[in-house]
Amino acid sequence: MTTVSSAWSEARRSAREHGDYRPLVALIPYARFLGMRAETHEGRLRLRLPFRTALVGNPNLPAWHGGVTAAFMENTALLHLLLQLDEHRVPKSIDFAIDYLLSGRPQDLYADCSISRLGSRVAQTQIRCWQSDPAKPIAVARAHFLLSVSA
């Protein structure tokens, strides 16, 4: 597991105190590559992935690449955990299970996360991804993360 550096701690503090999530997202290379954006909506963290044709998996439909959707959702859970918990290490993904419900059309993706179970070593999260209507998810997922273990 990677130790949370002072850069992580400062980015987390800035996000919590000022609602500026950009430095935190920028510290996750794949989230930065995807172009993920974090924002607060009705007091909850919401992630947005702006549409780019480079992220299309099926150009005939066109539809989002399923791997991009899954990575977006997993990174949503990771960011949520980093903001909610005071971990000294970056949580490590143990498993990730996704159910694709609808094809992702060529428009922005949104995702939010909730921690459904939090133990001393493992956190279970549930992630929901949608496009125009939060009540109509295009994918739902469950992920487990290993937390730092106190010695």
C-alpha positions as CSV (number, residue, x, y, z in Angstrom):
1,M,0.0,0.0,0.0
2,T,1.2,3.5,-0.8
3,T,1.6,5.8,2.2
4,V,-0.5,9.0,2.1
5,S,2.1,11.8,1.6
6,S,1.9,15.4,2.7
7,A,0.5,16.2,-0.8
8,W,-2.4,13.8,-0.2
9,S,-3.0,15.2,3.3
10,E,-3.0,18.8,1.9
11,A,-5.3,17.9,-1.0
12,R,-7.7,16.1,1.3
13,R,-7.7,19.1,3.7
14,S,-8.4,21.5,0.9
15,A,-11.2,19.4,-0.4
16,R,-12.8,19.1,3.0
17,E,-12.4,22.8,4.0
18,H,-12.8,24.6,0.7
19,G,-14.7,22.1,-1.6
20,D,-11.7,22.2,-4.0
21,Y,-11.4,18.6,-5.2
22,R,-9.1,19.2,-8.1
23,P,-5.8,18.6,-6.3
24,L,-7.0,15.3,-4.9
25,V,-8.2,14.1,-8.3
26,A,-4.9,15.2,-9.8
27,L,-3.0,12.9,-7.4
28,I,-4.7,9.8,-9.0
29,P,-3.0,9.3,-12.4
30,Y,-5.8,7.4,-14.0
31,A,-8.5,9.7,-12.7
32,R,-6.4,12.6,-14.1
33,F,-6.0,10.8,-17.5
34,L,-9.8,10.2,-17.7
35,G,-10.5,13.8,-16.9
36,M,-12.6,13.1,-13.8
37,R,-14.2,16.1,-12.1
38,A,-15.4,16.1,-8.4
39,E,-18.1,18.4,-7.2
40,T,-20.6,18.6,-4.3
41,H,-24.3,18.2,-5.1
42,E,-26.8,18.5,-2.2
43,G,-24.0,18.1,0.3
44,R,-22.7,14.8,-1.2
45,L,-19.6,14.2,-3.3
46,R,-20.5,13.5,-6.9
47,L,-18.0,12.7,-9.7
48,R,-18.4,13.6,-13.3
49,L,-16.6,12.2,-16.3
50,P,-17.0,14.5,-19.3
51,F,-17.7,12.8,-22.6
52,R,-14.8,12.4,-25.0
53,T,-14.9,10.4,-28.2
54,A,-11.6,8.8,-27.2
55,L,-13.4,7.0,-24.4
56,V,-16.0,5.3,-26.7
57,G,-15.9,1.5,-26.8
58,N,-18.4,0.9,-29.5
59,P,-18.4,3.6,-32.2
60,N,-21.4,2.0,-34.0
61,L,-23.8,3.0,-31.2
62,P,-21.7,5.1,-30.0
63,A,-21.3,3.9,-26.3
64,W,-18.9,4.4,-23.5
65,H,-16.2,1.7,-23.2
66,G,-17.2,-0.6,-20.3
67,G,-13.7,-0.6,-18.9
68,V,-13.7,3.2,-18.7
69,T,-17.1,3.1,-16.9
70,A,-15.8,0.6,-14.4
71,A,-12.5,2.5,-13.8
72,F,-14.5,5.7,-13.3
73,M,-16.7,4.0,-10.7
74,E,-13.8,2.4,-8.9
75,N,-12.0,5.7,-8.7
76,T,-15.2,7.3,-7.4
77,A,-15.1,4.9,-4.5
78,L,-11.4,5.5,-3.9
79,L,-11.9,9.2,-3.8
80,H,-14.9,8.9,-1.5
81,L,-12.9,6.8,0.9
82,L,-10.0,9.2,0.9
83,L,-12.3,12.0,1.8
84,Q,-14.4,10.3,4.4
85,L,-11.8,8.4,6.3
86,D,-8.5,9.5,7.8
87,E,-6.4,6.8,6.3
88,H,-2.6,6.9,6.6
89,R,-2.4,4.8,3.4
90,V,-4.2,4.8,0.1
91,P,-6.9,2.1,0.4
92,K,-6.1,-0.9,-1.9
93,S,-8.8,-2.4,-4.0
94,I,-9.6,-6.0,-3.1
95,D,-12.4,-6.7,-5.5
96,F,-14.8,-4.9,-7.8
97,A,-18.1,-6.3,-9.2
98,I,-20.1,-4.3,-11.7
99,D,-23.6,-4.7,-13.2
100,Y,-24.0,-2.9,-16.5
101,L,-27.7,-1.9,-16.8
102,L,-27.8,0.3,-19.9
103,S,-25.3,1.4,-22.6
104,G,-23.6,4.7,-21.8
105,R,-24.6,7.2,-24.5
106,P,-22.3,9.9,-25.8
107,Q,-22.9,12.3,-22.8
108,D,-21.3,12.9,-19.5
109,L,-21.2,10.2,-16.8
110,Y,-21.9,10.9,-13.1
111,A,-21.3,8.7,-10.1
112,D,-21.7,8.7,-6.4
113,C,-20.6,6.3,-3.7
114,S,-21.7,5.2,-0.3
115,I,-19.9,3.2,2.3
116,S,-22.2,0.3,3.1
117,R,-19.9,-1.4,5.6
118,L,-16.8,-0.2,7.4
119,G,-14.7,-2.5,9.5
120,S,-11.2,-2.0,11.0
121,R,-9.5,-3.5,8.0
122,V,-12.0,-3.5,5.1
123,A,-14.5,-1.0,3.7
124,Q,-17.4,-2.1,1.4
125,T,-18.7,0.5,-1.0
126,Q,-21.6,0.8,-3.4
127,I,-21.3,2.9,-6.5
128,R,-24.0,4.2,-8.8
129,C,-23.4,5.6,-12.3
130,W,-25.9,7.5,-14.4
131,Q,-26.1,10.0,-17.2
132,S,-29.1,12.4,-17.4
133,D,-31.2,11.0,-14.5
134,P,-29.8,9.7,-11.2
135,A,-32.9,7.5,-10.8
136,K,-31.9,5.6,-14.0
137,P,-28.4,4.2,-13.4
138,I,-26.5,2.8,-16.3
139,A,-24.3,0.7,-14.0
140,V,-24.1,-0.2,-10.3
141,A,-21.1,-1.7,-8.6
142,R,-19.8,-3.0,-5.3
143,A,-16.2,-2.7,-4.2
144,H,-14.1,-3.8,-1.2
145,F,-11.0,-1.9,-0.2
146,L,-8.3,-2.9,2.3
147,L,-7.7,-0.1,4.8
148,S,-4.5,0.7,6.6
149,V,-4.0,-1.6,9.6
150,S,-2.9,0.0,12.9
151,A,0.1,-1.7,14.3
